[in-house]
Amino acid sequence: MLKIYNSLSNQIETFIPLNKNKVNMYVCGPTVYDDIHIGNGRPVVFFDVLKRYLLFLGYEVTYASNITDVDDKIIEKANQLQMTEKALSTKYADAFFNVVKAVNSLDFDMTPYATNYIDQMIEFIDALIKDGYAYVTDNGVYFRVSKINDYGILSNQKLDQLKTGVRIDLETNKESDADFVLWKTTSEGISFKSPWGNGRPGWHTECVVMNNAIFNTELDIHGGGFDLKFPHHENEIAQSMAHNHHHLSKYWMHVGRLDLDKEKMSKSLGNDIKLVNLLKNYNANSYRLMLLAHHYRQPIGFNNDLIEQYQKAYDKISYTLNKWHFNFVLNQNDELLSDEASIESFKQFMDDDFNTPNVVTLIDGLLKTLNKESNKKIYNAIMVILDCLGIKPNILEVTKEDINNYRMWETARVQKDFKKADELRNLLSTKGWI
């Protein structure tokens, strides 16, 4: 049985979907004012692996990840570049999808854009006001945190300790420091008409409303980076409790940070490494392997030595599998079954809250076994496991010419035609066949 760490209960729990074999999951996507950095890519990779494994187990999965295309940061950047907010957000949304594809992640089943749900957000906020969970000020609309009895349940914070981490903007006329904005009244940048004046929705409201509109029910899994736990996810829960009378999601999953050694990576600090730039120098599979060699809840201290290490590890995987692929084609070994014991070991590790570090170690052990035994079932098992991890080994297609060259190489060696043997060996070695 699959067991996962639920951030809501702070416990390892058996995963039981709300609707038998169907799983609904929502992961917070990017605010599209810049390219994502290598830390932003970590949740993209992990939740892709989560979806792949759920599919492997036979679940029907609907995976939504949003695009925040209205935000102060977008307006500020658009003004700097003398672009419209729409042009800027479209540019970086497209860049995000390109890099998601580049790191071998499956397409999202749904990708809601915040600006497509403004009407629903206004209706949602209006309902909160009518029910006494929100109030109107000259600056916009705020949520009454004091109305939620278990506010802080996700982040394990007390209401009287929540001034730290709360954004300081728009403090005027708030009833409490912990109250957060649902609608910001402003004439700066892109704005929308509402009963409370022209403005735009608060970030925390965007996600909970898009969840409502898409799934119209409690989620199985809601995820994102660890930094979103508070205040973003906490405030989503509060609004869901007020509007829907449930916690929005049964399971909450948070991915640890990827830092530059021990320093937090941040676009605002200007010390981030854009993922698109990293992929110019390193194979996307090595980046993916590096992330999965660490447990998803643990932080990673990134440096060049680390990515170099996993570039070499990926090259080793590709070299070994490419060589044996040629061997099995050469000898017409078309075995389709996978080694059951290897697959079972893989499942045991993944069922243990996605223990991908042990899976990476398992792969290394299976490669050694393959080199000793020339076992096609072991090869097939490795390929199944790598597919679940979204890692694509560089395996070349074997042509008739390759097979003929190999046969001629063998003949030349027997006949001690060393010149011809060396020439053929060079051809075969270039493709990694020998």
C-alpha positions in Angstrom: 0.0 0.0 0.0 1.2 3.5 -0.9 2.0 5.6 2.2 2.7 9.3 2.0 3.7 12.0 4.5 0.6 14.3 4.9 1.7 17.8 5.8 -1.7 18.4 7.3 -1.4 15.7 10.0 2.5 15.6 10.0 2.2 11.9 9.8 2.9 9.1 7.3 -0.6 7.9 6.2 -1.9 5.2 3.9 -3.0 6.8 0.7 -6.8 6.2 0.2 -8.4 8.3 -2.6 -11.7 9.9 -1.9 -13.2 8.3 -5.0 -11.8 4.7 -5.3 -9.4 4.5 -8.2 -9.6 8.2 -9.3 -7.1 10.8 -8.0 -7.5 14.6 -8.3 -4.3 16.6 -7.6 -3.5 20.3 -7.8 0.0 21.7 -7.6 0.6 25.5 -7.4 2.3 26.7 -10.6 4.5 29.7 -11.4 3.8 33.4 -11.3 4.9 34.1 -14.9 7.1 37.2 -14.8 10.4 35.4 -15.4 11.9 32.1 -16.2 11.7 29.5 -13.4 15.0 28.6 -11.6 16.3 25.2 -10.8 14.6 25.2 -7.4 11.2 26.0 -9.0 11.8 22.9 -11.2 12.0 20.5 -8.2 8.2 20.4 -7.6 7.6 20.1 -11.3 9.8 16.9 -11.4 8.5 15.4 -8.1 4.8 15.8 -8.8 5.4 14.4 -12.3 6.9 11.3 -10.7 4.0 11.2 -8.3 1.5 11.2 -11.2 3.6 8.6 -13.1 3.6 6.3 -10.2 -0.1 6.6 -9.5 -0.7 5.8 -13.2 1.7 2.8 -12.8 -0.4 1.6 -9.8 -3.5 1.8 -12.0 -5.1 5.0 -10.8 -6.9 7.4 -13.1 -5.2 10.8 -12.4 -6.3 14.3 -13.1 -3.4 16.7 -12.5 -4.0 20.5 -12.5 -1.3 23.1 -12.2 -2.2 26.8 -12.4 -0.6 29.8 -14.1 -0.7 33.0 -12.0 -0.9 35.6 -14.7 -2.0 38.6 -12.7 0.3 39.8 -9.9 2.2 42.9 -8.6 5.4 41.3 -9.8 4.1 40.9 -13.4 2.9 44.5 -13.4 6.2 45.8 -12.2 8.3 43.7 -14.7 6.0 44.7 -17.6 6.4 48.4 -16.7 10.2 48.0 -16.6 10.2 46.3 -20.0 7.5 48.6 -21.5 5.3 45.6 -22.3 1.7 44.8 -21.6 1.1 42.4 -18.7 -0.6 40.0 -21.1 2.4 39.9 -23.4 4.8 39.4 -20.5 2.8 36.6 -18.8 2.2 34.8 -22.1 6.0 34.9 -22.9 6.9 33.4 -19.6 4.0 30.9 -19.4 5.2 29.6 -22.8 8.7 29.4 -21.5 7.5 27.5 -18.5 5.7 24.9 -20.6 8.8 24.5 -22.8 11.0 23.8 -19.8 8.5 21.4 -18.3 8.7 19.4 -21.5 12.5 19.7 -21.6 12.8 17.9 -18.2 10.6 15.0 -19.5 7.5 15.9 -17.5 4.1 14.7 -18.8 1.6 17.4 -19.8 -0.6 18.7 -17.1 -4.2 17.5 -17.5 -5.4 21.1 -16.8 -3.6 24.4 -16.6 -6.0 27.1 -15.4 -5.0 30.7 -15.9 -6.0 33.0 -13.0 -7.4 35.7 -15.4 -9.9 33.2 -16.8 -11.6 32.8 -13.5 -12.1 36.5 -12.4 -15.9 36.2 -12.4 -15.8 33.1 -10.2 -13.4 34.8 -7.8 -15.7 37.8 -7.5 -18.7 35.5 -6.7 -16.6 33.6 -4.2 -15.5 36.7 -2.4 -19.0 38.1 -2.4 -20.2 34.9 -0.7 -17.5 35.2 2.0 -18.6 38.8 2.7 -22.3 37.8 3.0 -21.4 34.9 5.4 -19.3 37.3 7.6 -15.9 35.8 6.7 -14.7 38.9 4.8 -15.1 42.6 5.1 -14.7 45.6 2.8 -12.3 48.5 3.4 -11.1 51.5 1.3 -8.3 49.3 0.0 -10.3 46.2 -0.9 -11.6 43.1 0.7 -10.0 41.1 3.6 -10.5 37.7 5.1 -11.3 37.5 8.8 -8.8 34.9 10.0 -10.3 35.0 13.5 -13.5 33.3 12.1 -11.5 30.1 11.4 -11.1 28.0 14.5 -8.3 25.9 13.3 -6.4 28.6 11.4 -2.7 27.6 11.5 -3.4 23.8 11.3 -1.1 23.3 8.3 1.8 25.4 9.5 1.4 24.6 13.2 1.3 28.3 14.1 -0.9 30.1 16.7 -3.0 33.0 15.5 -1.3 35.4 17.9 2.1 34.5 16.5 1.2 35.0 12.8 2.5 38.6 12.3 5.8 37.1 11.0 5.5 36.2 7.4 2.3 38.2 6.7 2.8 40.6 3.9 2.8 44.2 5.1 1.1 45.7 2.1 -2.4 47.2 2.4 -2.4 47.2 6.2 -4.7 50.3 6.5 -8.1 49.5 8.0 -7.5 45.9 8.6 -9.2 44.4 11.6 -6.3 42.2 12.4 -2.6 41.9 11.3 -3.3 38.3 10.3 -6.2 39.1 7.9 -5.2 38.7 4.3 -6.4 40.4 1.1 -9.0 38.8 -1.1 -9.4 41.7 -3.5 -7.0 44.6 -3.9 -8.6 47.9 -5.1 -6.1 49.6 -7.4 -5.8 51.5 -10.6 -2.2 50.5 -11.2 -1.7 47.9 -13.9 -4.2 45.4 -15.1 -7.5 45.6 -13.2 -11.0 44.2 -13.3 -14.4 45.6 -12.3 -15.9 44.4 -9.1 -18.6 45.5 -6.6 -15.8 46.9 -4.4 -14.1 48.9 -7.1 -11.6 48.2 -9.9 -8.7 45.9 -8.9 -7.5 42.4 -8.9 -7.8 39.2 -6.7 -5.4 38.2 -4.0 -3.0 35.4 -4.8 -4.5 33.1 -2.1 -8.0 33.5 -3.5 -6.9 32.7 -7.0 -5.8 29.1 -6.3 -8.7 28.1 -4.0 -11.3 29.4 -6.6 -9.6 27.7 -9.5 -9.7 24.4 -7.4 -13.4 25.0 -6.8 -14.2 25.7 -10.4 -12.2 22.7 -11.8 -12.9 20.0 -9.3 -15.9 21.2 -7.4 -15.0 18.8 -4.6 -12.3 18.1 -2.0 -9.0 17.2 -3.6 -7.0 14.0 -2.9 -3.7 15.8 -3.1 -2.7 19.4 -3.0 1.0 20.1 -3.4 3.8 22.7 -3.9 7.1 23.9 -2.6 7.7 23.9 1.2 7.8 27.8 1.1 4.1 27.8 0.1 3.0 26.1 3.3 2.5 29.4 5.0 0.8 31.7 4.2 -0.4 30.6 0.8 -1.7 27.1 1.5 -2.8 28.0 5.0 -4.9 30.8 3.6 -6.3 28.5 0.9 -7.5 26.1 3.7 -9.1 29.0 5.6 -11.1 30.1 2.6 -12.2 26.6 1.8 -13.3 26.1 5.3 -15.4 29.3 5.2 -16.9 28.6 1.8 -17.0 24.8 1.4 -16.7 23.7 5.0 -13.7 21.3 4.3 -9.9 21.6 4.2 -9.7 21.7 0.4 -7.5 18.6 0.2 -7.3 15.3 2.1 -3.5 15.1 1.6 -1.0 18.0 1.5 2.5 17.4 0.1 5.4 19.8 0.2 8.7 19.6 -1.6 11.9 20.7 0.1 14.0 23.7 -1.1 16.9 23.5 -3.5 19.4 26.1 -2.3 22.8 27.3 -3.6 24.8 25.3 -1.1 23.3 26.8 2.1 22.0 30.1 0.7 18.3 30.4 -0.3 17.8 30.7 -4.0 15.5 33.6 -5.0 14.6 35.6 -8.1 14.3 38.7 -5.9 17.8 38.1 -4.4 19.2 37.7 -7.9 21.1 34.6 -7.0 19.0 32.1 -8.9 20.1 29.7 -11.7 17.5 29.6 -14.5 16.6 26.1 -15.3 16.7 26.8 -19.0 20.3 27.9 -18.7 21.3 24.8 -16.7 19.9 22.6 -19.4 22.2 24.3 -21.9 25.2 22.7 -20.1 23.7 19.5 -18.6 21.4 16.8 -19.8 17.8 17.3 -18.4 17.9 13.6 -17.2 21.0 14.3 -15.0 19.1 17.2 -13.4 16.1 14.9 -12.8 18.3 12.2 -11.5 20.0 14.6 -9.1 16.6 15.7 -7.7 15.4 12.1 -7.3 18.6 11.0 -5.6 17.4 13.1 -2.7 14.1 12.5 -0.8 11.5 15.0 -1.9 11.0 16.4 1.6 14.7 17.1 2.3 16.6 20.2 1.2 19.2 20.0 -1.5 22.4 22.2 -1.5 23.2 22.7 -5.1 26.6 23.2 -6.6 28.4 22.4 -9.8 30.1 19.3 -8.3 26.7 17.9 -7.5 25.2 18.2 -11.0 28.5 16.9 -12.5 28.2 13.8 -10.3 24.7 13.0 -11.6 25.7 13.8 -15.2 28.2 11.0 -14.9 25.7 8.8 -13.2 23.2 9.4 -16.0 25.9 8.7 -18.7 26.7 5.4 -16.9 23.0 4.4 -17.0 22.8 5.3 -20.7 26.1 3.6 -21.7 25.2 0.3 -19.9 21.6 0.1 -21.2 22.7 1.1 -24.8 25.3 -1.6 -24.8 22.9 -4.3 -23.6 20.1 -3.1 -25.9 22.5 -3.8 -28.8 23.4 -7.2 -27.4 19.8 -8.3 -27.0 18.9 -7.1 -30.6 22.0 -8.8 -31.9 21.0 -12.1 -30.3 17.3 -11.7 -31.1 16.3 -11.7 -27.4 12.8 -10.3 -27.5 11.8 -11.2 -23.9 9.1 -8.7 -22.8 8.6 -9.6 -19.2 10.4 -7.7 -16.4 12.1 -9.2 -13.4 9.4 -9.4 -10.8 11.7 -9.2 -7.7 13.2 -6.0 -9.1 9.8 -4.4 -9.7 8.6 -5.4 -6.3 11.7 -3.8 -4.7 10.9 -0.7 -6.7 7.3 -0.6 -5.4 8.3 -1.1 -1.8 10.6 1.9 -2.0 8.0 4.1 -3.8 5.3 3.0 -1.4 7.4 4.2 1.4 6.6 7.9 0.9 8.4 8.0 -2.5 11.8 6.9 -1.3 13.5 7.7 -4.6 17.0 7.8 -3.2 16.7 4.0 -2.5 15.2 3.6 -6.0 18.3 5.3 -7.5 20.5 2.9 -5.5 18.4 0.0 -6.7 19.0 1.0 -10.3 22.7 1.1 -9.8 22.6 -2.4 -8.3 20.5 -3.7 -11.2 23.0 -2.3 -13.7 25.7 -4.3 -12.0 23.6 -7.4 -12.1 22.8 -6.8 -15.8 26.5 -6.6 -16.5 27.1 -10.0 -14.8 24.1 -11.9 -16.0 23.0 -10.5 -19.4 19.5 -10.8 -18.2 16.8 -9.2 -20.5 14.2 -9.3 -17.6 16.6 -7.2 -15.5 17.0 -4.8 -18.4 13.2 -4.6 -18.9 12.8 -3.9 -15.2 15.3 -1.1 -15.3 13.5 0.5 -18.2 10.1 0.3 -16.4 11.6 1.9 -13.3 13.3 4.7 -15.3 10.0 5.4 -17.1 8.2 5.9 -13.8 10.9 8.3 -12.8 10.7 10.1 -16.1 14.3 9.4 -17.0 15.1 8.6 -20.6 18.4 6.8 -21.2 20.2 7.6 -24.4 19.6 4.3 -26.3 20.3 4.4 -30.0 18.3 2.5 -32.6 20.1 -0.6 -33.9 20.3 -0.8 -37.7 21.0 -3.6 -40.1 24.3 -1.9 -40.9 25.2 -1.9 -37.2 24.6 -5.7 -37.0 26.5 -6.3 -40.3 29.5 -4.2 -39.0 29.5 -6.3 -35.8 29.5 -9.6 -37.7 32.3 -8.3 -40.0 34.3 -7.2 -36.9 34.0 -10.6 -35.4 35.2 -12.2 -38.7 38.1 -9.7 -39.1 39.3 -10.6 -35.6 39.1 -14.3 -36.3 41.0 -13.8 -39.6 43.5 -11.5 -37.8 42.7 -8.7 -40.2 43.6 -6.2 -37.4 43.4 -3.1 -39.6 39.8 -3.8 -40.7 38.9 -5.0 -37.2 40.1 -1.6 -35.7 38.1 0.3 -38.3 35.0 -1.6 -37.5 35.6 -1.4 -33.8 35.8 2.4 -34.0 32.4 2.5 -35.8 30.8 0.2 -33.2 32.5 2.0 -30.3 31.2 5.4 -31.5 27.6 4.2 -30.9 28.5 2.4 -27.7 27.8 -1.0 -29.0 31.1 -2.5 -27.7 
